[in-house]
Amino acid sequence: MVHLAARLPGDGRGAVRTDPRSGPRTAFASLEQPARTAERGLFDFLLLSERLRLPEHRGRIHDLDAVGWPETVTVLNALAAVTERLGLAATAHTAFTEPYELARRLATLDHLSEGRAAWHVETSADAFTGANFRPGPRTGARDRYAHAVEFIGLARRLWDSWTADGLSRPFAHQGRYFDIAGEFGLPRPPQRHPVVILSGEAEEDREAAAASADVLLVRHRSVAAGRALAADLGRRLAGYGRAAGDLKVMCGVDVVLGDTAAEAQERAVEIRRQQISPQGALFVLEQVWGTDLSGHDPDGPLPETDPVPDPVRDPVPDPLPDFVPDPLLDLVPDSVPDPVPDPATAPGRMRHGDRLALAGTWRALAKEKGLSIRETVIEVSGRQSFIGTPDTVAAALQAYVREGAADGFVLLPHRTPGCLDEFVDQVVPLLQERGAFRTEYRGTTLRSHLGLPDPAGEG
């Protein structure tokens, strides 16, 4: 069976800012409508993105980006009141919060939604985002995975500190990163543990997911690559005493539909051009070159000069990680080895050496295909995963899961609201006819939708 979810709001190059149907992120209707649609389509969950600092350009908020990033758990608590079965997944950072505080917010969401809460764990700890906080990230970037695993384990311990019959028990934890003791302020959540979601395909991501996650979000790749990833995760899970079904793997995908294959391809090309505007292409290029390129023509060639060091983005000594793309935003073709940096997270997360290598790769690609600046950014920043008629897309989604390349998909719509209706109305019924997707919710909790086992540990 295919699992389906959706991620909102559109982010990075995934959203078309100029689409008049795209609503503001701060308007409840912009999220209520797709949430209702996702539930009508019997999706497992709706995932809300989170950003703790808005993208900036030459010291100002980037005016090509939609304004405002509401706090995710607050929004999901509101969506819990207008949905009945849809899972509600909040992105929340481990580097900029406390385990007790976040565990309490997620437990509240699970109670108010009657067992539909999930936590998408964000582990990044870059200095650009950290400047919004005091004292900044609580751990070094290279320790972020170990820090996150301890954070997740501590959150689960807090959720378990109440017995099933409603008795509170004191907790005490002294670890590498946290030393806390007390009593948790809420009874055990309906799911006992809200679903934990991680993302990424690096060695550390896989190990952390095998140790701590219920769902792993990855990029859509070939069937062979997906099966290889699944086999690797199966070996890692066994090392933690877990079965393969204890961790669901879901691919971030962008779907474009048309009445014919040709029409779908035309729509895909137009969406890509809308996603990367001329100004947006220059903005992305400036994040790599580290200098003002406003005098360059987006429809002209790439700069002949090399990227320059930036005292803010290229600190010495460098305490920051190499740029790690978000697997759900950077849908990069396998043939392109270096993904385009996310404009909002590139500051503080890219080294000068990375800039030089990336610029060289882009120059070679542009020369080979005769591409302009804008065409180059469009080419390297990914393309839709499934393009075609509803029937061909439904068949491709089913085949990908049937071949063991993943358990399901997280849709990345390019506008809100109204972004999911086409898929729900045209593709979901075909998946149901094929026997590849549910025709009704069988349970009431997100764990039941995903077919996850009850949490292990103290009862």
N, C-alpha and C positions, 0 to 999 in steps of 0.2 A: 504494500500500500504506500502511496505517495503522501508525504507530509508537506504541508504548505504553510507559509507564514509571509508576512510583509514587513518591510522596514520603512519607517517614516521618521521625520520628514526627509525629503530628498536632500542630498548633501553633495558637496564637492561638484564633480562633473555629472552627477546623476540627476540633477534637477534642472529644469528649464525655467530660469527666472522670468523670462519675458512672456511666458504663456499667460494670457489674461485670465485663464481659468485657475491658475495657481493661487491659492489663498495664503494669507500671512500665517506664519508659524504660531503667532500669539492668539489667533482666533480659534475658539473651541470648535467651530464648525469645520475648520480645515482638518481636524483629526477625528471628530465625531463621525462624519460621513464615511471616510475610509474604514473606520473601526466597525461601523454597522455593516458595510459591504463585506469586509473580511469575515465577519460572523455569518452573514448570509451565505458566503462561500464556504463555510465550515472550516476555515483556516484554524491551525493549531494556536497561533499567537500573532499579535501585533507587537513589533519591536520599535521602541522610540530611541532615536539617536540622541546623543548628548554632546554638547560642546561647552567647555567651561571658559573659553575665550574666543571671541569672534575673530575672523581673519582680518588682518591689517595690511595696509598698503601705504608705504611711505609715512608711517606713523598715524594713519587714520583707519577707521573701520572701512573694510573693503566694500565699496558701494555697489559691486555687482552681486553681492551675496544678500539673501533675504535677511531681514533684521530680526534678531531675537531668537534665543534658545530657551524656552520654558523648562523648568525643572521637571524631569521625567516622571518621578513617582507622584508628584502633585497632579500632573495631567492624567496619569493612569487611574488614580483614585476617582477622578471625575468620569473617566470612560467606563469605570466599573459600574457606574449607575445607569448607563445607557446600553450596556451589553449584558448577556446572561451566561454565555459559555466561552467566549473568546479569551484565550490566554493573553496576559498583559505583561510585557517584558520591558523593564527599565534598564537603560544603560547607566551605570554608576561607577565612578573612579575609585579604585582602592588607594591611590596615592594622595588623595585630597579629602579624605573623610576618615571617620573612626568606625571600627567594627560595631560597637554598640549602637551608635547613632544610625548607621545604615541598616543593620539587622532589624532595628526597631521600625524604620520606615517601610522596609520590605514585608515584615510581619504584619504591619497595619494594612498594607495593600492586600496581602493574602487573606486576612480576615474580612475586609470590606468586600472583596470580590468572591468570597467563599471558595478559595482555593485555586485561583487562576494566576498568581503572581510568578514572575520570573525575574532573574537578575542577570543582565548581560554585563560581565565583568570587564571593565576597561582598566588596563594596567599601566598605560603610558604615564610617564612622569617627566615630561620635557620642561625645560626652564621657561619657555615662552608662556605656557599655561600656568606654570607654578608662580609666575610673577603676580598673579591675581590672588595668591594665598600667602598667609603668614603662618609658619616660616617657610612655606613652599612644600615641595614633595617630601614625604617623611622618609624616603629611602632613595638610594642611588639607582639610576636607570638600570644598571647591570644586575641589581638585586630584585628587580620588579617581579619576576616570576616567583621566586621563593617567598617574597613578601605577600604576593597575591594568594598563594596556596595557604599560607598561615592565616591570612585574613578570612578566606573562605571557610577554612576549618573552624575558626573561632566563631564566625557567624552561625554556622551549623550548631556549634556547642551552645550558643546562646538560645537558639530556637528550641533546643532540646532540654533547656534547663527547667522547663515546666514539665511535669508528668502528664500522661494522657488523661488522667482524671482531674487535672486542674490544680495541682500543687506546685508551688514555686520552690525551687531548690537553689541555694547559693552556687555561684560559679567562681572559679579562680583559674587564671591562665597566666603563665609566665613562659614566654617564648623568646625567639630571637628579636622579634620586632615589637611585640606587645606584652604588656604586663598589667593586667586588669583583674579586678575582683568585685563581686557585688551580687545583685539579683536583677534578672531581666524583667522589664516592665510590662510584658504582654504574655498571655497564655500561648501555648504551642499553636503555631499556624495550622490551618486546616490541612495543608499538604505536608505538614510537619516541617519539611524544608522546601521553600520556594525553589523552582527549577533554576539551576545555575548554567549559564551560557558563556562559553569562551569563544574567541575567534582567532584565526591565524593558522599558518601551516609550517612555521619554523620549528626546529627541533624543540625549543623550549615551550612553544605553544602546544605541541602534541603531548609532551610529557605532562604539562600542567593539566591539560584536558583529561588525559588518562587517569590522573590522580584525583581530580576534583570536579570535573564538569559533568553535566547531564546532556548537554548539546554543544557541538563544535561547529562554528560557522566558518566556511572556507570559500575560496573562489571556485567557480565552475571551470573544470578542466576536461580533458578527454576522458573517455570511459576507462582507458587503461590507467591513466594517472589517478583517477578516482578510486579504482580498485586497489591500486598499490597503496594509496593512503589508508584505505580501510583495513588492509592487511597489516600495515605497520601499527595502526591504532589498536588492532586486536591483540597484537603481541604485547604492546605496552599495558593495555588493560589487564591482561592476565597477570602481569607482574604486581598489580595492586589487588588481585583477587576479584576482579570484575569480569563480567561477560561482555561480549561484543554488543549485545542489545542494551547495555547500561549506558551507552554513549551514542546519541544520534548525531549523524553528520548531515548538515544542510548547506547547500551551495547558494551563494548570492547570485541571482540572475536578473537580467533585464529582458523582458519579452516584448516583441513588436509583432502585432497581428495585421493581417490584410486579407481581403477576399481572395486574392491570388498571391502566389509567391513573389511575383514582380512588384505588386503593390506594397507588400510588406517590406521588401528591400528598399523601395523608394521612401517609405515612411521612416525606416531606420536611418537612412542617410540624412533625411531632413532633421530628425531628432538629434543626431550627433552634431549637426551644424548649429542647432539651437542651443545645445548644451555647451558648446565651445564658441562663444562669441568672439569677434575680433579683439575686444578689450580683454576678455577672459584669457585668450591665448597669450597676449603680451604679459598679463599678470603671471600666468604660470611660468612663462619663460624667464621673467625677472627673478622668480624664486630659485631658478637654477643658475642663472648668470650672476646673480647677486649685485645687479646694478640697474640703473634707470635705462629702460629700453623704450620709453615713450616715443622717441623719435623714429622708431622703426615701423615699417609698414607690415601689418599682420599678414598681408597677402604677398609680402616679399620674402627674400631668403633669410635663413638664420644668420645671426651675427657672426662675423669672422673672428671677433676677439674671443679669448677664453674667459670663462667665469673668473671672478675675482673674489678673494677672501672677504668675508664680512665680519667685523668685530663682534656683532651680536649673534649672528647665526653660526659663525665659525670660531667659537671661543678656544683659547689656548691657556692651560691644558683643557682638552675636550672631555667633559664629564658626561656627555650625552650619547645615546645610542645612535647607530646608523639609522637612516630613515627606514621605517618599516611601514609599508602601505597597509591601509585597512582592506582586508580581503573582500569586503562587501561593497567597497566603493571603487577600487582600482581593478576593474575587470580587464586585465591586460592579456593580449594574445600571447600564446606560448612562444611565438617567434620573436617577440620583443623582450629582451632580457631585463631591461631596467624600466620600472614603472614611472609614470609621471608623478611628481610629488604632490600631495594634497595641498592646495594653496593655504589652507587654514592651519595645517600642522607643520609645514615645512620650516617656518622660523624656529631655530633652536634645535632642529632634528636632522640637519644635513651637514656633513663635513665638506670641506673644500675639495678633498679627493673625490668624494662622491659626485660633486658638481662637474669636475673635469671629465670623469668617466661617462657620466650621463650625457653631457654636451657632445662628447665624441660619438656616442651611440646615435644620438639624434641627428648629428651632421651626416653620418654615414647613411642613415635611413633616408634623409631628405635628398641627398645626392643621388642615391640609387633610384628613388621613385620620382624625383623632380618635384618635391613638396615645398610649399610655402611654410611660414611660421605657423599659421593657423592649421593648415593641413597636417603638419607634423604633429602638433599637439593632439589633434583629433585622432591621428593614426596610433600614437603611443598610449593614449589614455583609455584605450579599451573600446570594445564594441559589444553590441547586444549579444546575449548568449543564445537566445532562441528567436528566430525570425521566420515567419511563414504563416500559413493559414491556421485557423484554430485546430483543425484535425492533425496537421503535421506537427504542430507544437505539442499537442496532447500526446501523440505517439512518441515524440522524442523525450518528453519528460518521463513517460512510463518506462521507456527502454532504458534510460539512464539509471533509474532506480532498480529496475528488474535485473540489470547487469551487475548490481552491487557497487556502483560507483558512488552512491550517496543514499541517504534515507529520504531526502526531500529537498525543498527549495525555499529560499527567502526572496520574495519578489522585491525589486528595487524600482518602484515607479518613478517616473520623471516629473510628475506634477501632482498636486493635491488641491482641492478634492477631486473626486471623479476618476482617480487614477487606476482603481482596481476593478471598476465595473465591467469593463470590456473583457478582462480575463475571467472574472467570476461568471459572467453571462455566457461566454462563448467557449471557454476551455474547460472549466470545472464540470459542466454537464457531460462533456465527451470523456473526461477521465472517469466519471461515475459510470457511464455506459460501458467502459472497458473493464470495470470492476477494479480500478486502480485507486479509487478515492472514496471516502465515506459518503454515505447519503444522509447521515444524521450523526450528531454527537452521541456517543454511547455513554459517556460519563460526564461528570460535572467539573472535574479539576483538569488543570493543564497536564499534570502527570498522566492522567488517564488518556487524554488526547494523544500524547506522544508515546504511549505504551511503555512508560518507564516503571521500573520496580519501585516498591516502597523504599524509602531511605534506610540504609543500614545503620547500625549503631544502637545506642541505648534506647530502650522502649519507653 
